[in-house]
Amino acid sequence: VQSLCKILDDDKIQPKENVDRARRLLGAFSAQMSSEVVPKIEKPDEWMGILVANESSSYKDKITLDRETILNTIRRNAFGPDYHNYDAIAQCWTKKTNTENSHNRLLGVYPLSAVINHSCSPNAVRVFGRIPSPKSNASSEIDNIQGREVMMVHANANIPKGSELSWSYLPPSTPFATRREMLQSKYGFTCRCTRCIKEEVALNAAEFKVLSALADGCCSLRDANQHNQVMKNLVPSIEKVFASTKKISNESQRYLRVGYASLYMEYFNMRLSLDNDEKIVEVLKLGTQLHFSFVSCNTNSTEHLSILHLCYDLSSLLHNRAIKGSSPDATARTMSQVRFWTEQLKRAHMTRYGELGEDLENVRKVMKHSKLVLRNLEGWYLAKDRFI
């Protein structure tokens, strides 16, 4: 904003008409963002009139505020509640109906949150919930939102003073090509974050070109047998390339894994349907790789929490079988794995939900929901729910 103000003071950069209009837009925007009371304006075109008020009506006359323009503005600046989206998944997979949330889609416009920029490797995450009771004398701002459903922004990485907050506009498990296309078509920009730059270079590497094309086309295969046959070899082939080449850095490998997380989860479901210890150990190893990949670029996202739940469930299953096998060494080893994944889950939920994570019932709810995100109807979700 300070840089923009300096530009506005230089009439040589832009024609005077543009400078005057930009100055009014900036003033209206700054006043709205700093105001505690939202002006009561009945008609949308009155908002537009305030923002672009001009002595000459040359610009104002060109504005067409139709239904599609309003809807596009809302879509680009609106957010939906996590629980509603998770409930829809749960209803689909468990064949249960929920009369409480019968809406097809819920959206809320949050003007301040809407100005946070995108990164495919963000340093913050947004959550929805009720503000808990303050432990000490709270500020007037906390009093005003006490007990209300609000959006909160939590850091998921160490953020140096003065650095910009960012979050992802898309699910982190979206592959590179799809992310680029969606960001360009929906938001009108080409992302050049570190993750995108490194993934683009890695995907163009000769060793990975064939596999990347196969992975991108896998989801479009309609024949079930052909799809399953490709999936059976795809993830092991990706990991084999990662292990054998030095041209794709470890950082780039982690970014690519996150982009292909949905393929990994589909592969996990296929392997776990066989239900033997060898396949469970294989999936747990790959799940561990995927966990550390999420830690590097999209830690504590809902997709990451789903991976953590899977690894915790698998380690618990191996531990229970070790107990039945009466092997002290195996039991000690599996117990240490359970403790490790318990700590990872706990840390992720506390970082993502902050003080909300201190409410046991709230934690149980979010844990149940985050288990659902990347699984499918025939997948590991059919395992019985267990809470730590």
Beta strands, then each sheet from edge to edge (+ up, - down):
strand 1: 78-79
strand 2: 108-109
strand 3: 117-118
strand 4: 124-130
strand 5: 149-155
strand 6: 166-167
sheet 1: 1+ 2-
sheet 2: 3+ 6+
sheet 3: 4+ 5-
end
